[in-house]
Amino acid sequence: SAEAIHRSTAHLMDTLQSLLGRLRPVGLDEFGLATSLQRMVDDWRQRSRGSCDWTLRCTGPLDTLPDDLGVSAYRIVQESLTNAVKHGAARHVQVHVACSDEAVSLRIQDDGRQAVDAAVQPPGRSGHGLLGLHERVQALGGQVHIDQDAQGHRLSVWLPRVPASP
């Protein structure tokens, strides 16, 4: 009985850690956005076991972003990488995150094959997929552009550092 309780407790703790990581990216506060993004890309690289080529380029003072922009940028990249692999079966993924005094721009490009619309929003789910990404960007006063052609997908996001006045 004690062993069963131990296994159940260990499973619950793993589940809790996973949920906490989804709510607040692990290491974002401690290590900053650039390092957290690198860890995310490294994790995808390890999981893909060589079936996908990953490139991350970060420029500008990413670690000076306000909390909401840092978390949003992280989540946008996270959703984009998930879509590239799970929905598009991408073999090459490039991420560029740039920060200036005025804005943060994200560009994620992949050679995935599946139509963008298929990854937008499963019925009955909210806050996930590209619909959630669009809502997050809109709430921050930003812009999203998604292009698709025979070479794959390109997601471009622009987020102002200072939200526009209503």
C-alpha positions as CSV (number, residue, x, y, z in Angstrom):
1,S,0.0,0.0,0.0
2,A,2.8,2.4,0.9
3,E,4.4,1.8,-2.5
4,A,1.2,2.5,-4.3
5,I,0.8,5.7,-2.4
6,H,4.3,6.7,-3.3
7,R,3.7,6.0,-7.0
8,S,0.5,8.0,-7.0
9,T,2.1,10.9,-5.2
10,A,5.1,10.9,-7.6
11,H,2.7,10.9,-10.5
12,L,0.7,13.8,-9.0
13,M,3.8,15.8,-8.4
14,D,5.0,15.3,-12.0
15,T,1.5,16.4,-13.3
16,L,1.6,19.4,-11.0
17,Q,5.1,20.4,-12.2
18,S,3.9,20.1,-15.8
19,L,0.8,22.3,-15.2
20,L,2.9,24.9,-13.4
21,G,5.3,25.0,-16.3
22,R,2.4,25.6,-18.6
23,L,1.1,28.5,-16.5
24,R,4.5,30.1,-15.9
25,P,7.4,29.1,-18.1
26,V,10.1,27.5,-15.9
27,G,13.2,29.6,-15.7
28,L,11.8,32.7,-17.4
29,D,12.2,34.8,-14.3
30,E,15.5,33.3,-13.3
31,F,17.3,33.1,-16.7
32,G,15.4,35.5,-19.0
33,L,13.6,35.1,-22.2
34,A,16.5,34.4,-24.5
35,T,17.8,31.5,-22.4
36,S,14.3,30.1,-21.8
37,L,13.7,30.1,-25.6
38,Q,17.0,28.4,-26.2
39,R,16.0,25.7,-23.6
40,M,12.7,25.3,-25.4
41,V,14.3,24.9,-28.8
42,D,16.9,22.5,-27.3
43,D,14.1,20.4,-25.8
44,W,12.4,20.2,-29.2
45,R,15.7,19.3,-30.8
46,Q,16.2,16.5,-28.3
47,R,12.6,15.2,-28.7
48,S,12.9,15.3,-32.5
49,R,16.0,13.1,-32.4
50,G,17.5,14.6,-35.6
51,S,14.3,14.5,-37.7
52,C,14.1,18.3,-37.6
53,D,16.7,21.0,-37.9
54,W,16.1,23.8,-35.3
55,T,17.5,27.4,-35.5
56,L,17.0,30.2,-32.9
57,R,18.2,33.7,-33.2
58,C,17.6,36.3,-30.6
59,T,18.6,39.9,-31.0
60,G,18.1,43.0,-28.8
61,P,17.4,43.4,-25.1
62,L,14.9,40.6,-24.7
63,D,15.5,40.3,-21.0
64,T,14.3,43.8,-20.4
65,L,10.8,43.2,-21.6
66,P,7.8,43.7,-19.3
67,D,6.5,40.5,-17.8
68,D,3.4,40.2,-20.0
69,L,5.4,40.6,-23.2
70,G,8.1,38.1,-22.1
71,V,5.5,35.5,-21.3
72,S,3.5,36.2,-24.4
73,A,6.6,36.0,-26.7
74,Y,7.5,32.6,-25.0
75,R,4.0,31.2,-25.5
76,I,3.8,32.4,-29.1
77,V,7.0,30.6,-29.9
78,Q,5.9,27.6,-28.0
79,E,2.6,27.3,-29.9
80,S,4.4,27.9,-33.2
81,L,6.9,25.1,-32.6
82,T,4.2,22.7,-31.5
83,N,2.2,23.5,-34.6
84,A,5.2,23.1,-36.9
85,V,6.0,19.6,-35.6
86,K,2.6,18.2,-34.7
87,H,0.5,19.7,-37.5
88,G,2.9,20.3,-40.2
89,A,5.5,17.6,-39.8
90,A,8.2,20.2,-40.3
91,R,11.8,19.1,-41.0
92,H,13.3,22.7,-40.7
93,V,12.2,25.3,-38.2
94,Q,13.7,28.8,-37.8
95,V,12.8,31.2,-35.0
96,H,13.9,34.8,-34.9
97,V,13.0,37.0,-31.9
98,A,14.0,40.6,-32.0
99,C,13.5,43.4,-29.5
100,S,13.9,47.1,-29.9
101,D,12.9,50.1,-27.7
102,E,9.5,50.2,-29.6
103,A,8.5,46.6,-30.2
104,V,9.2,42.8,-30.1
105,S,9.0,40.9,-33.4
106,L,8.8,37.2,-33.8
107,R,9.2,35.3,-37.0
108,I,8.8,31.5,-37.1
109,Q,9.3,29.8,-40.4
110,D,9.0,26.1,-41.1
111,D,8.7,23.8,-44.1
112,G,5.6,22.0,-42.7
113,R,3.0,20.7,-45.1
114,Q,-0.4,20.8,-43.4
115,A,-2.8,23.7,-44.0
116,V,-2.7,26.4,-41.4
117,D,-6.5,26.2,-40.9
118,A,-6.3,22.7,-39.6
119,A,-4.2,23.9,-36.6
120,V,-6.3,26.8,-35.7
121,Q,-8.8,25.6,-33.2
122,P,-10.2,22.2,-32.4
123,P,-14.0,22.3,-31.6
124,G,-14.8,22.7,-27.9
125,R,-11.4,24.0,-26.9
126,S,-10.6,27.6,-25.9
127,G,-7.3,29.5,-25.5
128,H,-5.2,27.0,-27.5
129,G,-3.9,26.9,-31.0
130,L,-3.6,29.8,-33.4
131,L,-6.9,31.2,-32.2
132,G,-5.4,31.7,-28.7
133,L,-2.3,33.1,-30.3
134,H,-4.3,35.7,-32.2
135,E,-6.3,36.6,-29.1
136,R,-3.0,37.0,-27.1
137,V,-1.5,39.3,-29.7
138,Q,-4.7,41.3,-30.1
139,A,-4.9,41.9,-26.3
140,L,-1.4,43.3,-26.4
141,G,-2.2,45.6,-29.3
142,G,0.0,43.6,-31.7
143,Q,-0.3,42.2,-35.2
144,V,-0.2,38.7,-36.6
145,H,0.5,37.6,-40.2
146,I,0.5,34.0,-41.3
147,D,1.7,33.1,-44.8
148,Q,1.7,29.6,-46.3
149,D,3.0,28.4,-49.6
150,A,4.7,25.3,-51.1
151,Q,7.8,25.9,-48.9
152,G,5.9,25.9,-45.6
153,H,4.6,28.4,-43.1
154,R,5.7,31.8,-41.9
155,L,4.3,33.4,-38.7
156,S,5.2,37.0,-38.1
157,V,4.1,38.7,-34.9
158,W,4.7,42.3,-33.9
159,L,4.1,43.4,-30.3
160,P,4.5,47.0,-29.1
161,R,6.5,47.5,-26.0
162,V,4.1,50.1,-24.8
163,P,0.4,49.3,-25.5
164,A,-1.6,51.7,-27.6
165,S,-3.9,54.0,-25.7
166,P,-7.6,53.2,-26.0
